[in-house]
Amino acid sequence: MSTSAQLRDALADRLIKDGTLTEPEWSSAARTVPRELFTGSYFVPEAGSVPTRYRPVRQGAPGWLEGVYSDKTLITQLDGRVRPDDVLEEGTVTGSPSSSSTLPSLVLRMWQRFGAKAGQRVLEIGTGTGYSTALGAHRLGDGDLTSIEYDPVVGRAAAAALKEATGRFLPGYTSFMIARPHDRPPRPTPALLPGEERPSRIDPAKLDNWTGGWVAQLAAPSAERMGAGAEQVLWDVSTGSQARTAPNPDGGWTVVQRGPVRLWDRVERAVRCWQAAGEPHQEGFGITVSAAGQRVWLGTEKGPGWDLPI
């Protein structure tokens, strides 16, 4: 479990213990929605300063994440224009708070008292950082919550944060394909050509396991898999890259590869990583979707991962 997830759980546990969180659906939202996506860097007031001076706590700095998961309001903008990252290193600044991430206990208490249920349509006035919006979307569904923000700088930051989503795969069998705005191009008949041969470091039959084959697909998403058991064939039509395995008469397996993409090298690394984690089924994986791309990861967000084609 990542540090962020541990801190979310600890915050939710505290809010349950003090009576703030009373509904399981909102407890789930508190444990799931990462507040750090919405706060980024923030200001903290300098104790005893008159007029009040604010010190930026920059994203990733020591104590930053722990501060995110304190039950406190985090100031993210001063005077309608000054953001924490605008302040020079080690500097402080005066100003009037103009945007903030309200303390989680108050946000969740308001949502619970509001009483909205899944299926009802909700209009939220004042998106702010987007944290409250994300909590509401988790509980009510993205399509039933509309949020309005008049400050264009704050609104753009919230919109960018709300476009990023992180979650885990549910138990089951989920696959993916590259979306095409056109029909599949004609596929030539595969011709298995000579290439570089070496021992395979994994049992090719691991790809016949559903999750093993899915992990191989993550590692080489442009390749088509044919064959079975010890005799697997991977073929990337776009680059002409190929890989094929066969039993070694002396024991083990061999692989022959050719082309600019070493398909079996990628598959081996991914499958060995999956094996080292105990060969979990799909619920052991998660996915993060953002404007930058889509990444499937194993174990935690900071664990090994693979970028999906977009």
C-alpha positions as CSV (number, residue, x, y, z in Angstrom):
1,M,0.0,0.0,0.0
2,S,1.4,3.4,-1.0
3,T,2.1,6.1,1.6
4,S,-0.8,8.2,0.2
5,A,-3.2,5.3,0.6
6,Q,-2.1,4.7,4.2
7,L,-2.6,8.3,5.1
8,R,-6.1,8.3,3.4
9,D,-7.0,5.3,5.5
10,A,-5.7,6.9,8.7
11,L,-7.7,10.1,8.0
12,A,-10.9,8.1,7.3
13,D,-10.4,6.0,10.5
14,R,-10.0,9.2,12.5
15,L,-13.2,10.7,11.0
16,I,-15.1,7.5,11.6
17,K,-13.9,7.4,15.2
18,D,-14.9,11.0,15.9
19,G,-18.4,10.5,14.4
20,T,-17.8,12.6,11.3
21,L,-18.1,9.7,8.8
22,T,-21.2,7.7,9.4
23,E,-22.1,6.4,5.9
24,P,-20.0,3.6,4.3
25,E,-20.3,5.2,0.8
26,W,-18.6,8.4,2.0
27,S,-16.0,6.5,4.0
28,S,-15.1,4.8,0.7
29,A,-14.8,8.1,-1.0
30,A,-12.5,9.4,1.7
31,R,-10.3,6.3,1.4
32,T,-10.2,6.4,-2.4
33,V,-9.9,10.1,-3.5
34,P,-6.3,11.3,-3.3
35,R,-6.4,14.8,-1.9
36,E,-2.9,15.6,-3.1
37,L,-4.0,15.6,-6.7
38,F,-6.1,18.7,-5.9
39,T,-4.0,20.6,-3.4
40,G,-0.6,20.4,-4.9
41,S,1.6,22.9,-3.1
42,Y,-0.1,25.0,-0.4
43,F,0.5,27.8,2.0
44,V,0.8,27.6,5.8
45,P,0.6,30.7,8.0
46,E,3.7,31.7,9.9
47,A,2.8,31.7,13.6
48,G,2.9,35.1,15.3
49,S,3.4,37.1,12.1
50,V,1.5,40.4,11.9
51,P,0.2,40.9,9.3
52,T,0.0,37.2,8.6
53,R,2.8,35.9,6.4
54,Y,2.4,32.6,4.5
55,R,5.1,30.1,3.8
56,P,4.7,27.7,0.8
57,V,4.9,24.0,1.3
58,R,6.0,22.6,-2.0
59,Q,4.7,19.4,-3.5
60,G,7.1,16.6,-2.7
61,A,8.9,18.5,0.1
62,P,9.4,16.7,3.5
63,G,6.1,16.7,5.4
64,W,4.1,17.9,2.4
65,L,2.0,14.7,2.0
66,E,1.4,14.4,5.8
67,G,0.1,18.0,5.7
68,V,-2.2,17.1,2.9
69,Y,-3.9,14.4,5.0
70,S,-4.2,16.6,8.2
71,D,-7.7,17.6,8.8
72,K,-7.0,21.2,8.1
73,T,-7.9,23.8,5.4
74,L,-5.0,24.2,3.0
75,I,-4.6,27.6,1.4
76,T,-3.8,27.3,-2.3
77,Q,-4.0,30.9,-3.5
78,L,-3.6,34.4,-2.2
79,D,-5.1,37.6,-3.6
80,G,-6.7,35.9,-6.5
81,R,-3.4,35.3,-8.3
82,V,-0.5,34.2,-6.1
83,R,0.1,30.4,-6.0
84,P,2.6,28.7,-3.7
85,D,5.0,28.0,-6.6
86,D,5.1,31.7,-7.4
87,V,7.0,32.4,-4.1
88,L,10.8,32.3,-4.1
89,E,12.5,29.4,-2.3
90,E,12.5,29.8,1.5
91,G,10.4,33.0,1.1
92,T,7.2,34.1,2.7
93,V,4.4,36.4,1.5
94,T,1.5,38.4,2.8
95,G,-2.0,38.4,1.2
96,S,-5.6,37.4,1.6
97,P,-6.5,33.7,1.0
98,S,-8.6,33.5,-2.1
99,S,-8.8,29.7,-2.7
100,S,-8.3,26.7,-0.5
101,S,-9.0,23.0,0.1
102,T,-11.5,23.0,2.9
103,L,-10.7,20.6,5.8
104,P,-11.9,17.1,4.9
105,S,-14.1,16.6,7.9
106,L,-16.2,19.6,7.0
107,V,-16.5,18.7,3.3
108,L,-17.6,15.2,4.2
109,R,-20.0,16.3,6.9
110,M,-21.7,18.7,4.4
111,W,-22.0,16.0,1.7
112,Q,-23.5,13.6,4.2
113,R,-26.0,16.2,5.6
114,F,-26.9,17.1,2.0
115,G,-28.2,13.6,1.6
116,A,-27.7,13.1,-2.1
117,K,-27.8,9.6,-3.4
118,A,-26.5,7.8,-6.5
119,G,-28.8,8.6,-9.4
120,Q,-29.7,12.1,-8.3
121,R,-28.3,15.1,-10.3
122,V,-26.3,17.7,-8.3
123,L,-25.0,21.2,-9.1
124,E,-22.1,22.3,-7.0
125,I,-21.3,26.0,-6.9
126,G,-17.7,26.7,-6.3
127,T,-15.3,23.9,-7.5
128,G,-12.3,25.3,-5.6
129,T,-9.5,22.8,-5.8
130,G,-11.8,20.1,-7.0
131,Y,-11.4,17.8,-3.9
132,S,-15.0,18.1,-2.8
133,T,-16.1,17.6,-6.4
134,A,-14.1,14.4,-6.7
135,L,-15.6,13.1,-3.5
136,G,-19.0,13.8,-4.8
137,A,-18.3,12.2,-8.2
138,H,-17.0,9.1,-6.4
139,R,-20.3,8.7,-4.5
140,L,-22.8,10.0,-7.1
141,G,-21.1,9.2,-10.4
142,D,-19.3,11.5,-12.8
143,G,-22.4,12.0,-15.0
144,D,-24.6,13.3,-12.2
145,L,-22.4,16.0,-10.8
146,T,-21.8,19.4,-12.4
147,S,-19.5,21.9,-10.7
148,I,-19.0,25.6,-11.5
149,E,-16.0,27.8,-10.7
150,Y,-15.8,31.5,-11.6
151,D,-12.1,31.9,-11.0
152,P,-10.4,30.9,-14.3
153,V,-7.0,30.0,-12.7
154,V,-8.6,27.9,-10.0
155,G,-11.0,26.4,-12.4
156,R,-8.3,25.3,-14.8
157,A,-6.2,23.7,-12.0
158,A,-9.3,21.8,-10.7
159,A,-10.2,20.6,-14.2
160,A,-6.7,19.3,-14.8
161,A,-6.8,17.4,-11.5
162,L,-10.2,16.0,-12.1
163,K,-9.0,14.6,-15.4
164,E,-6.6,12.3,-13.5
165,A,-8.0,9.2,-12.0
166,T,-6.4,6.3,-10.2
167,G,-8.1,3.0,-9.3
168,R,-7.7,-0.7,-9.1
169,F,-9.0,-3.4,-11.4
170,L,-11.9,-5.4,-10.0
171,P,-11.7,-9.2,-9.8
172,G,-12.6,-10.5,-13.2
173,Y,-11.2,-10.4,-16.7
174,T,-10.6,-7.0,-18.3
175,S,-8.7,-6.5,-21.5
176,F,-8.0,-3.6,-23.8
177,M,-7.4,-2.8,-27.4
178,I,-6.2,0.2,-29.3
179,A,-9.1,2.3,-30.5
180,R,-9.1,2.8,-34.2
181,P,-11.1,5.3,-36.2
182,H,-10.8,3.0,-39.3
183,D,-11.1,-0.6,-40.2
184,R,-8.3,-3.0,-39.5
185,P,-5.7,-2.8,-42.3
186,P,-5.2,-6.0,-44.4
187,R,-3.0,-8.3,-42.5
188,P,-0.3,-10.2,-44.4
189,T,0.2,-13.9,-43.8
190,P,2.9,-14.2,-41.2
191,A,6.2,-15.6,-42.4
192,L,8.5,-16.7,-39.5
193,L,12.0,-15.5,-40.4
194,P,15.4,-16.2,-39.0
195,G,16.7,-14.1,-36.1
196,E,18.8,-14.1,-33.0
197,E,18.4,-17.1,-30.8
198,R,18.9,-17.4,-27.0
199,P,17.5,-19.3,-24.0
200,S,14.2,-18.0,-22.7
201,R,14.2,-17.0,-19.1
202,I,10.5,-17.8,-18.6
203,D,8.2,-20.7,-19.4
204,P,6.4,-19.6,-22.5
205,A,3.3,-21.5,-21.3
206,K,2.9,-18.8,-18.7
207,L,1.2,-16.7,-21.4
208,D,-1.6,-19.3,-21.6
209,N,-2.5,-18.3,-18.1
210,W,-5.1,-15.5,-18.5
211,T,-3.3,-13.0,-16.3
212,G,0.1,-14.0,-17.7
213,G,-1.2,-13.3,-21.2
214,W,-2.6,-10.0,-20.1
215,V,0.8,-9.0,-18.5
216,A,2.4,-9.9,-21.8
217,Q,-0.1,-7.7,-23.6
218,L,0.8,-4.8,-21.3
219,A,4.5,-5.3,-22.1
220,A,4.0,-5.6,-25.9
221,P,0.7,-4.0,-26.7
222,S,1.3,-3.7,-30.4
223,A,2.1,-7.4,-30.9
224,E,-0.3,-10.2,-31.8
225,R,0.1,-13.5,-30.0
226,M,-0.3,-16.8,-31.7
227,G,0.6,-20.4,-30.7
228,A,0.3,-22.0,-27.3
229,G,2.3,-23.8,-24.6
230,A,6.0,-23.9,-25.3
231,E,5.6,-22.6,-28.9
232,Q,4.5,-19.0,-28.6
233,V,4.7,-16.5,-31.5
234,L,4.6,-12.7,-31.2
235,W,4.3,-10.6,-34.3
236,D,4.2,-6.8,-34.5
237,V,2.9,-6.0,-38.0
238,S,3.8,-2.3,-37.8
239,T,7.5,-2.8,-37.2
240,G,7.9,-6.3,-38.6
241,S,9.3,-7.5,-35.2
242,Q,8.9,-11.2,-34.3
243,A,9.5,-13.5,-31.5
244,R,8.9,-17.3,-31.3
245,T,9.7,-19.8,-28.7
246,A,10.3,-23.5,-28.8
247,P,11.3,-26.3,-26.4
248,N,15.0,-26.9,-26.0
249,P,15.9,-30.6,-26.4
250,D,18.4,-30.1,-23.6
251,G,15.8,-28.6,-21.3
252,G,14.1,-25.3,-21.0
253,W,13.1,-23.2,-24.0
254,T,14.7,-21.1,-26.7
255,V,13.4,-17.8,-28.3
256,V,14.2,-16.4,-31.7
257,Q,13.8,-12.7,-32.1
258,R,14.1,-10.3,-35.1
259,G,13.2,-6.7,-35.8
260,P,13.7,-3.4,-34.1
261,V,11.5,-4.3,-31.1
262,R,12.7,-7.1,-28.9
263,L,9.2,-8.4,-28.1
264,W,10.2,-11.3,-25.9
265,D,12.7,-9.2,-23.9
266,R,9.8,-7.0,-22.9
267,V,7.5,-9.9,-22.2
268,E,10.1,-11.6,-20.1
269,R,10.7,-8.6,-17.9
270,A,7.0,-8.1,-17.3
271,V,6.2,-11.7,-16.6
272,R,9.2,-12.1,-14.2
273,C,8.1,-8.9,-12.4
274,W,4.6,-10.4,-12.1
275,Q,6.0,-13.7,-10.9
276,A,8.2,-12.0,-8.3
277,A,5.0,-10.4,-6.9
278,G,3.4,-13.9,-6.5
279,E,1.5,-14.0,-9.8
280,P,-1.5,-12.0,-8.6
281,H,-4.7,-11.9,-10.6
282,Q,-5.9,-8.7,-12.1
283,E,-7.1,-7.2,-8.8
284,G,-3.5,-6.9,-7.9
285,F,-3.0,-4.2,-10.6
286,G,-4.2,-0.6,-10.8
287,I,-4.4,2.1,-13.4
288,T,-3.8,5.8,-13.5
289,V,-5.4,7.9,-16.2
290,S,-4.3,11.5,-16.8
291,A,-3.8,14.0,-19.5
292,A,-0.3,12.6,-19.9
293,G,-1.4,9.1,-20.6
294,Q,-2.6,5.8,-19.1
295,R,-0.4,3.7,-16.9
296,V,-1.1,0.2,-15.5
297,W,0.8,-0.5,-12.4
298,L,1.5,-3.6,-10.2
299,G,0.9,-3.4,-6.4
300,T,1.1,0.4,-5.9
301,E,1.3,3.5,-8.0
302,K,5.0,3.7,-7.4
303,G,5.5,0.0,-8.3
304,P,6.5,-1.3,-11.7
305,G,4.1,-0.3,-14.5
306,W,3.4,-0.2,-18.2
307,D,2.2,2.7,-20.4
308,L,-0.8,1.9,-22.5
309,P,-0.9,3.2,-26.1
310,I,-3.1,6.2,-26.7
